[in-house]
């Protein structure tokens, strides 16, 4: 679901996915930075990261899918040529 270019995320995680991501982020911050942060601040931080960095991962995923589809299409085209 793509929204107009502003401060909104490209996609929204399901409630359980958000909960798991928050828990994972809290665990990571505690283990690697000795930071214990509550659920709400962690969720706000996660949303911020998703808005600011998520589009880069999203676009890379689209680029990778396009490249794979192009390679497969070229393989099919070669197979078609060989049949002539």
N, C-alpha and C positions, 0 to 999 in steps of 0.2 A: 504494500500500500504506500504509494508515493504521495507526499504532501508538498505543498508549495515550499519554496526554499526560504525557510526561516529557522527558528530555533527548535523545531519539532523533529523527532526522530523519524527515520525512514520506516521503521517497524517497531512494534510493541511486543515485548515478551509476555507470554502467558503468566498468570499469577504464580504458579508453581515454578516456572522457569526463573522468574525474578527472584523468588525466595531462595532458590538453590544458588543462583548467581551471587546474591547478597551474602549468603553463608560462605561460599567459596572465596569471595573477595575479603570478607572479614578474617577468614582463616589465613589467607595469604598475607594480609597486612600484619596480623598478629605474629605469624611465624617469621616473616622476613624483615619487618620493620619495628617489631615490638610495639605495635599500635593496636589498641582495642577501641573500636568505634561501634557505636550503636547501629541498629538496623536501619533507622530512618536516614541518618547521615550517609550510611553506606549505600542505600538505595538511591539517594539524591546524587551521590558521586558516580554510581553506576550509570544512571540516566545521563549525566553530563558526558561521561566517557563515550556512551553510545551515540550521543548527538554529535560529538566532535570528532571521534575517531571511527565510529561505525561505518560511515559512508566510504571510507577508504577500503575497508575490508569488503563491503558490499560490492563496490566497483571492481575490486580485484577478483571477486568470485564471478562476476558477470564476464569479465575479460577472460578468465580461465575457461569458463563454459563456452564462450564464443570460439576460443582457440581450439578446444577439443572438438567442437562441432565442425569447424572448418577442416580440421585434419580428417575427421571421419567422412565428411562429404567428399574430400579429395580422394580418399581411399575408394569410396563407392564409384566415383567418376572413373578412376583407373580400372576398376573391375569391369565397368561398362565398356570401356575402350577395348579391353582385352577380348571381350565377347564378339566384337565386330569382325 
